[in-house]
Amino acid sequence: MRRAQASAEYLIILAVVIILALIVVGVLGGFPQMGSSSRQRAGAAYWQQADIAIVEYSFGEDTSSAYAKLRSNLPNPVNLDVVQIGGTTFFSGPVVLNPGETYVIDSSNMFAGVTCPVAGNAYAFDVYMEYSVPATGGEQIQDGDGNQLTGNCAQ
């Protein structure tokens, strides 16, 4: 009886350890399908709260479908100079953004289009921005701190 009870306890403890290990691996991105959704959520959250936020975006197979809506989260007006997405200069300003103001970059004003290879496939683009805040002076750089724009290519 004692031996059977010890075996059962051992199996229960082993099952709990395996379940915890799977949870940790999934959270850290060990399984691509599990980790990619957490990276996508983290990237979206970062870009919503960044000094120059990217609040909406969409990229497709051709440059005419590229779109990004930016918003200034800073308390002072900023001069937006450069936006690079995926290594491509997407926008070259300058344009003035007042606090809370949005600015849309699309085929009518983009410098060069950003595309993704296949409609429906996932993408992950690095972002780099240069802007200045006249009230405080000096150029500022925003590079996402490792947070990428992620999503699926538009049809």
Sine and cosine of phi, psi and omega as CSV:
sin_phi,cos_phi,sin_psi,cos_psi,sin_omega,cos_omega
0.00,0.00,-0.70,0.71,0.00,-1.00
-0.90,0.43,-0.62,0.79,-0.03,-1.00
-0.92,0.39,-0.65,0.76,0.02,-1.00
-0.92,0.40,-0.64,0.77,0.02,-1.00
-0.91,0.40,-0.67,0.74,0.03,-1.00
-0.88,0.47,-0.66,0.75,0.03,-1.00
-0.89,0.45,-0.69,0.73,0.00,-1.00
-0.90,0.44,-0.68,0.74,0.02,-1.00
-0.90,0.44,-0.65,0.76,0.03,-1.00
-0.88,0.48,-0.71,0.70,-0.01,-1.00
-0.90,0.43,-0.63,0.78,0.02,-1.00
-0.91,0.41,-0.71,0.71,0.02,-1.00
-0.90,0.44,-0.67,0.74,0.03,-1.00
-0.88,0.47,-0.67,0.74,0.01,-1.00
-0.89,0.45,-0.68,0.74,0.02,-1.00
-0.89,0.45,-0.68,0.73,0.01,-1.00
-0.89,0.45,-0.68,0.73,0.01,-1.00
-0.90,0.44,-0.68,0.73,0.02,-1.00
-0.89,0.46,-0.70,0.71,0.04,-1.00
-0.89,0.46,-0.65,0.76,0.03,-1.00
-0.89,0.45,-0.66,0.75,0.03,-1.00
-0.90,0.43,-0.62,0.78,0.03,-1.00
-0.90,0.43,-0.72,0.69,0.01,-1.00
-0.88,0.47,-0.71,0.70,0.00,-1.00
-0.89,0.46,-0.66,0.75,0.02,-1.00
-0.90,0.43,-0.68,0.74,0.00,-1.00
-0.92,0.40,-0.61,0.79,-0.02,-1.00
-0.99,0.14,-0.02,1.00,0.09,-1.00
1.00,-0.02,0.32,0.95,-0.01,-1.00
-0.92,0.39,-0.50,0.87,0.09,-1.00
-0.97,-0.25,0.90,-0.44,-0.13,-0.99
-0.78,0.62,-0.70,0.72,-0.05,-1.00
-0.93,0.38,-0.47,0.88,0.02,-1.00
-0.99,0.12,-0.71,0.70,-0.05,-1.00
-0.93,0.36,-0.54,0.84,-0.06,-1.00
-0.92,0.40,-0.59,0.80,0.01,-1.00
-0.93,0.37,-0.58,0.81,0.04,-1.00
-0.95,0.32,-0.59,0.81,0.07,-1.00
-0.91,0.41,-0.63,0.78,0.01,-1.00
-0.90,0.43,-0.69,0.73,0.03,-1.00
-0.91,0.42,-0.67,0.75,0.00,-1.00
-0.91,0.42,-0.68,0.73,0.03,-1.00
-0.90,0.44,-0.70,0.71,0.01,-1.00
-0.89,0.46,-0.67,0.74,0.02,-1.00
-0.90,0.44,-0.68,0.73,0.02,-1.00
-0.86,0.51,-0.77,0.64,-0.10,-0.99
-0.94,0.34,-0.37,0.93,0.10,-1.00
-0.95,0.31,-0.52,0.86,-0.09,-1.00
-0.97,-0.23,-0.08,1.00,-0.04,-1.00
-0.89,0.45,0.32,-0.95,0.01,-1.00
-0.81,0.58,-0.76,0.65,0.16,-0.99
-0.95,-0.31,0.98,-0.19,-0.11,-0.99
-0.99,0.15,0.52,-0.85,0.18,-0.98
-0.94,-0.33,0.98,-0.19,-0.16,-0.99
-1.00,0.00,-0.42,0.91,0.08,-1.00
-0.58,-0.82,0.55,-0.84,0.07,-1.00
-0.31,-0.95,0.44,-0.90,0.04,-1.00
-0.39,-0.92,0.67,-0.74,0.03,-1.00
-0.70,-0.71,0.59,-0.81,-0.02,-1.00
-0.72,-0.70,-0.24,-0.97,-0.06,-1.00
-0.95,0.31,-0.40,0.91,0.04,-1.00
-0.86,-0.51,0.37,-0.93,-0.11,-0.99
-0.92,0.39,-0.41,0.91,-0.04,-1.00
-0.93,0.36,-0.29,0.96,0.01,-1.00
-1.00,-0.06,-0.05,1.00,0.01,-1.00
-0.94,0.34,0.69,-0.73,-0.09,-1.00
-0.43,-0.90,0.68,-0.74,0.12,-0.99
-0.53,-0.85,0.70,-0.72,0.05,-1.00
-0.92,-0.39,0.88,-0.47,-0.03,-1.00
-0.97,-0.25,0.45,-0.89,0.05,-1.00
-0.62,-0.78,0.67,-0.74,0.07,-1.00
-0.99,0.11,0.83,-0.56,0.08,-1.00
-0.98,-0.21,0.21,0.98,-0.03,-1.00
-1.00,-0.04,0.42,-0.91,-0.04,-1.00
-0.98,0.19,-0.17,0.99,-0.01,-1.00
-0.85,-0.53,0.38,-0.92,0.09,-1.00
-0.87,0.50,0.54,-0.84,0.03,-1.00
-0.79,-0.61,0.47,-0.88,0.13,-0.99
-0.97,-0.23,0.95,-0.32,0.03,-1.00
-0.99,0.12,0.85,-0.53,-0.09,-1.00
-0.97,-0.25,-0.73,0.68,-0.11,-0.99
-0.62,-0.78,0.66,-0.75,0.17,-0.99
-0.76,-0.65,0.88,-0.48,0.09,-1.00
-0.93,-0.38,0.73,-0.69,0.04,-1.00
-0.78,-0.63,0.82,-0.57,-0.01,-1.00
0.88,0.47,0.51,0.86,0.02,-1.00
0.99,0.14,-0.03,1.00,0.01,-1.00
-0.97,-0.26,0.73,-0.69,0.07,-1.00
-0.94,0.33,0.98,-0.21,-0.08,-1.00
-0.98,0.18,-0.59,0.81,-0.03,-1.00
-0.57,-0.82,0.65,-0.76,0.09,-1.00
-0.75,-0.66,0.91,-0.41,-0.11,-0.99
-1.00,0.08,-0.55,-0.84,0.27,0.96
-1.00,-0.02,0.41,-0.91,0.17,-0.99
-0.65,-0.76,0.63,-0.78,-0.01,-1.00
-1.00,-0.02,0.78,-0.63,0.10,-0.99
-0.91,-0.42,0.87,-0.50,0.09,-1.00
-0.99,0.13,0.29,-0.96,-0.01,-1.00
-0.81,0.59,0.80,-0.61,0.02,-1.00
0.98,0.20,-0.12,0.99,-0.04,-1.00
-0.97,0.25,0.57,-0.82,0.05,-1.00
-0.95,-0.30,0.39,-0.92,0.04,-1.00
-0.61,-0.79,0.78,-0.63,-0.03,-1.00
-0.98,-0.18,0.76,-0.65,0.12,-0.99
-0.95,-0.32,0.86,-0.51,0.03,-1.00
-0.58,-0.81,-0.26,-0.97,-0.09,-1.00
-0.89,0.45,-0.32,0.95,-0.03,-1.00
-0.98,0.19,-0.38,0.93,-0.07,-1.00
-0.67,-0.74,0.11,0.99,-0.02,-1.00
-0.97,0.22,0.49,-0.87,0.02,-1.00
-0.97,0.24,-0.76,0.66,0.06,-1.00
-0.54,-0.84,0.58,-0.81,-0.05,-1.00
-0.98,0.20,0.51,-0.86,0.11,-0.99
-0.95,-0.31,0.76,-0.64,0.01,-1.00
-0.81,-0.59,0.32,-0.95,0.15,-0.99
-0.87,-0.50,0.44,-0.90,-0.22,-0.98
-0.92,0.40,-0.69,0.73,-0.12,-0.99
-0.69,-0.73,0.79,-0.62,0.03,-1.00
-0.83,0.55,0.70,-0.71,0.01,-1.00
1.00,-0.02,-0.35,0.94,0.01,-1.00
-0.98,0.19,0.41,-0.91,0.01,-1.00
-0.97,0.25,0.50,-0.86,0.13,-0.99
-0.73,-0.68,0.35,-0.94,0.09,-1.00
-0.56,-0.83,0.93,-0.36,-0.07,-1.00
-0.93,-0.38,0.70,-0.71,0.18,-0.98
-0.96,0.28,0.49,-0.87,-0.01,-1.00
-0.80,-0.60,0.64,-0.77,0.04,-1.00
-0.66,-0.75,0.77,-0.63,0.03,-1.00
-0.75,-0.66,0.57,-0.82,0.15,-0.99
-0.85,-0.52,0.73,-0.68,0.04,-1.00
-0.47,-0.89,0.28,-0.96,0.07,-1.00
-0.77,-0.63,0.45,-0.89,0.04,-1.00
-0.90,-0.45,0.98,-0.19,-0.07,-1.00
-0.81,0.58,-0.55,0.84,-0.03,-1.00
-0.90,0.43,-0.52,0.86,-0.02,-1.00
-0.94,-0.35,-0.28,0.96,0.03,-1.00
0.98,0.19,0.38,-0.93,0.08,-1.00
1.00,0.04,0.48,-0.88,0.05,-1.00
-0.98,0.17,0.58,-0.81,0.06,-1.00
-0.87,-0.49,0.54,-0.84,0.06,-1.00
-0.84,-0.54,0.71,-0.70,0.06,-1.00
-0.81,-0.58,0.88,-0.48,-0.07,-1.00
-0.85,-0.53,0.16,0.99,0.09,-1.00
1.00,0.06,-0.11,0.99,-0.01,-1.00
0.75,0.67,0.65,0.76,0.01,-1.00
1.00,0.05,-0.08,1.00,0.04,-1.00
-1.00,0.04,0.84,-0.54,-0.04,-1.00
-0.98,-0.21,0.32,-0.95,0.20,-0.98
-0.99,0.13,0.84,-0.54,-0.02,-1.00
-0.81,-0.59,0.44,-0.90,0.03,-1.00
0.13,-0.99,-0.28,-0.96,0.06,-1.00
-0.89,-0.45,0.65,-0.76,-0.02,-1.00
-0.86,0.51,0.73,-0.69,0.02,-1.00
-0.92,0.39,0.48,-0.88,0.01,-1.00
-0.97,0.24,0.00,0.00,0.00,0.00
